[in-house]
C-alpha cells in the first residue's frame, strides 16, 4: 500500500482522523476514520510525564499536546511545563512551547474565530493564549481559581468557561478583555465542561453527585440540574444541537440528554470506564475513549448505539479531530 498524507492510500478518501492521547503509553494514536484503524502511533518522547489532551489545527496538519505532568489533577507529582507541537503528515514533534516553569498545562482549544490556541495552565490559575503559527505565548487570562482544568469557548470566541476541579466552580472569562467575568459555584468538586451549539447553556459535571449543572449563559448562574445514572465525566453536544452526550465511567455507559427537556432520554453501553467524547464533524458518529479497556467506542448517532470499537494504547483519554 502506498501511503500519502497521514498514511492513507491515495485510492480511497479518508473521512478524517481521530487523535487519541494514550496516557499510559505516553503516546498518541492516529486513527483513520474511514477504516477505524490506527495508522500511526506518535511517541511523546517523555520519560516521567505525559499528556492528557490534544487539539488540532483546522487544516489538520498540526496537533498541540500539552504535557500535564506525572499525575492527575490535585495529586502530587511532577508538573509539566511545555506543549508539544506535532506535524501530523510527518508524525514528528517539530516544536515545543515552553511555559517557563511548571504549570500543568492541560486542555488545549483551537478557537477559529480569532485563530488562537487557548491552553489551561492550572498552577498559574490562568488560561494561556498561544499564537498557533509562531508557537509563541501571546497572553494569559486569569481564572481566579485553582485547578482550572477544562475549557469550553463560545462560538464567537468571546467567552470562555473553565471548570475548576477542586474548588468546584466554573470561571466565566471575557476573552476580549482577558478578565474574569464571574465565578459560579457548582459543588465541592466539578469535572469537565461543554457548551451548547447555540451558546445558551454550559454543562458541568458534579464530581460528587450523579447530576449535571446547567448554566444559563445569559445570567451566568446555575439554572437547573440534570439527574444522571452515575457520576458524569466528559460530555459533548451533537452537531444538530439537540442532544448532550455524557460519559458515566462507573456504569460503562454514555447518557443521552435531550437538551429541550434537560432530561436523560436513553443510555448507551460502551467499553469500560468511558472518559471523553468527541462528535465527528459530519455528526454521524461519536467517539468515546475508555481508559480501562484501551479502546475507543464508536457510537452511531442515527441508531444511538455502539457499532464498533477501536484498539488503541494504554489509558486512552483526550480526543481531537484532524480533517
N, C-alpha and C positions, 0 to 999 in steps of 0.2 A: 504494500500500500504506500503510495506517495503522499507525504504529509505536506499540508500548506497551512499558513496561519497558525492556529493553536493546535495543529496536528490533525486537522480534519481532511479527509480525502477530497480532492477537488471535484470528484464525480458526484458528490451529494452536498446539499446545502445544509449547514447547521442552523438550528433554531436559537443558537446562543450557547453560552457556557455558564455553568454554575460553579462558583468558587466556594470551597469548603475549608474552613480552618480546623485542622486536627490538633487540638491542644496537646494530647498525649504524645504525639509523634513530632511536635514542633515542625509541622509541615502544612502545606495547602494542596488539596486535591483540585484539579481542574476537570470538570465533568462536561462532556459533550451532551447537550440536551436532546440532540436528535437520536442518540443511541443509548442514553443513560449510562455511558461507560466512562471510566476515568481515563483521560488521555494524557495526563501528566500529574506528577507529584513534585511540588517545589519545596525544597528544604529551606527552612527559615535561617539556617546557619547559626542556630543558638545552642548553647550547651546547658544553661541552667534556667533560662527564661523562655517564655513562649507568648505568642499572640492569641487573642481571643476572638477578634472581629476583623473584618476586611471590607473595603469599599472599592469600587471600580470606577474609572473614568467613563463618561458617556460613550466614547468611541470604542470602549472595550479593550484598549491597548495597555492600560496601566492599572495595577492594583496597589492599594495602600493598606498596609497591615501594621497597626500599632503593636509594639511588643510590650505587653502589660507587665510581666514580671514572672515570679515563680510560684505564685499562689492565687487565691481567689479574693474577691472584694472583702475588705475588712479583716483579712487574715494576715498574720505576719509572714514576711518573705522578702525576696529581692524586688526592688522597684525598677521597672523598666523606664528607659529614658530616650527611646528612639522609635521611629516608624520606618518600616521597610518600604521602598518603592520598587515594585516588581514589573518588569517588562513582560507582558503576557505572551506575545508572539515568540520571544526567545526563551521565556520561562527563566529569566535571570533577575537577581537583585541588582538594580542599576544605580540606586542611590539610597541614602539614609537621611531622614530628618532627625536632627539632634535637638532634643528639648533642653539640653544643658545640665539637667540633673534628674533624679528620679521623680517621675510624676505619675507613673502608672497610666500611660495613655491607653485608652480602651476603645471607645466606639467612634468610628470614622464615618462621616456622612458627606457625600458629594452633593453640593447644592447647585443645581444647574442654572438658576436664575441669575446668580452672580458669579458663577464659575469659581466657587471657593470650596475648600475642603475644611470641614469642622471636625475636631477631634476632642473628645472629653479627656481632660488631664486632671485626674482625681485629686492627687495630693496637693496640687496648687489651687484646688477648688475653682477651676476655670474650664472653659472650652477654648482651645487654641484654634486659630484660624491660619490655614496653610494656603499659599498660592500653589495650585496643583501643576503649574507649568514650570515654576522655578524651584519648587520644593522648599520654599522659604516660609518661616513663620512670620506672618504679617500683622498679627494682633491677637488679643485674647478678650474673652468675655467672662467676667466673674459670675459664679453661680450662687455665691453666698452660703454654700452648704458643703459639707464633707461628702465623700464617696459619690461624686457626680459621675454616674456610670454609663447610662444610655441616653441617647439624644434622638429627638424627632423634630423635624423642621416643617413649617407651613409651606404650602405650595408656592407662595410668592417670595419665599426666602426671608421674610421679615421677622418671624417669631421662631424661637427655639424653645423646646420643652425638654427638661433634663430630669431623669429620675435619680434621686439621691438616696442610695440604698439604706444605709444605717440611720440617717435622720428620718427616713420615711416620708419624704417630701418630694414635690415637683417644683423646680425653679422655672419660671417663665422669663425668657430672655428677649430683649429688644436687640436684634442683630444689626439694626441700623446704627443705633447709638452705642451699642456694645455695653449695655447695662442690664441689671436685674430689674424686671418689672415688679415681680412679687414672688413669694414662696408659698406654695399651697400645701398644707398638712394633709397627709393621706392616712398613715398608720405608723406603727412602731418601726416598720421596715417596708420598703417597696422595691419591686424588681421590674425592669423592662418598661417600655412605653411605646405607644403607637398613636398616630393621628388619623382622623377620618379623611376621606378624599376631599370633602367639601370644607375641611378645616374647622368645622363647628365643634368637634369633640376630640378630646385627648383621653386615651385609656391607659391606666396604670394598674398593674397587678399588685394586690396586697400580699406581701410575703408572709403574713402571719395568720391570715384567714382566707377561706376559699371564696373570694369575691374580687371584683374589679371596680376601681373607681372610675367614674365617668365625669370628666371635667368639661364644663361648658366654657369654651374659649372666649366668648363674648363677655363673660363675667369673671373669668379666672377663678372659678370655685367648683367644688365637687357638687354636681347636680343630682347624681343618683349613684346607686351601687348595683352591680350585676352579680347575682349569685352564681358561683361556678361549682362544678362537680369535684373540685380539688384545688389545691394551691395553683394559681396561674403563674405562667412564666412568659416566654416570648409571645408576641402577638403581631398580627398583620391584617390589614384590610384587603378585601378583594378589589379587583380593578373597577368593578361597577359601583363600588362604594356601599353595597348593600349589606355585606357581612364582615364580621370580625372573627378571625381565627385565633384561638388561644391555646398554647401548649399547656398540658396538665401532666407534668413529669411523673407524679406519683401514681397516676392511673394509666399511663401509656396511651393517652388519647389526646385528641385535639377537639376542643369545644367550638362549635359554630354559633356565633351570636348574630341574631337579626338586629341590625342597628336601628331600624324603625321602632321596634318594640323593646329594644335593650334587654332581650332575654335569650338564653341558650335554647336553640331550636333542635339541635342534634349533636351527637358526638361521633368521632371517627377514630377507630383504633389505629395506632401507628406503632413503630418499633419502640423498644424500651427506653424510657427516660427522654422524652422529647424536650428540646431546648429552644431552638429558634425556628422561625418560619419565614419563608420568602415566597411571594406570589409572583409567578412569571409575568413578564410584561404583556404577553398576549392574553393573560387572565385565565388560561385553560388549566393550569396546574399550580399546585403549591408544593414546596419542598420543606421537609421538616428534618432538622438534624437531631439524631438520637444518640446521646453521648454513651450510654451503656451498651448499645447494640453495634456501634461502629458502622451505622447505616444512615442513609437519607431515605425517608419515606416519601413517596410521590403520591400526592392526592389529586385525583381527577375532580375538578371543581364543577363539572357538569353533573356527575353522579354523586359527588361528595362521599367518595370512598377511596381508600388506599389501593392503588392498582399495581404498584411495583415498589422495589426498594433498590438502593444503590450502595454497594460496599465501598466504604472509604477508609480513612485512617482511624487511629485511636482517639477517642473522645472528640468527635466532631461537634462543633459549636457554631461559630459565626458563619453566615452565608452572605454572598453577594452575587449579582448578575453582571455578566460581561457580554455585550452584544457582539 
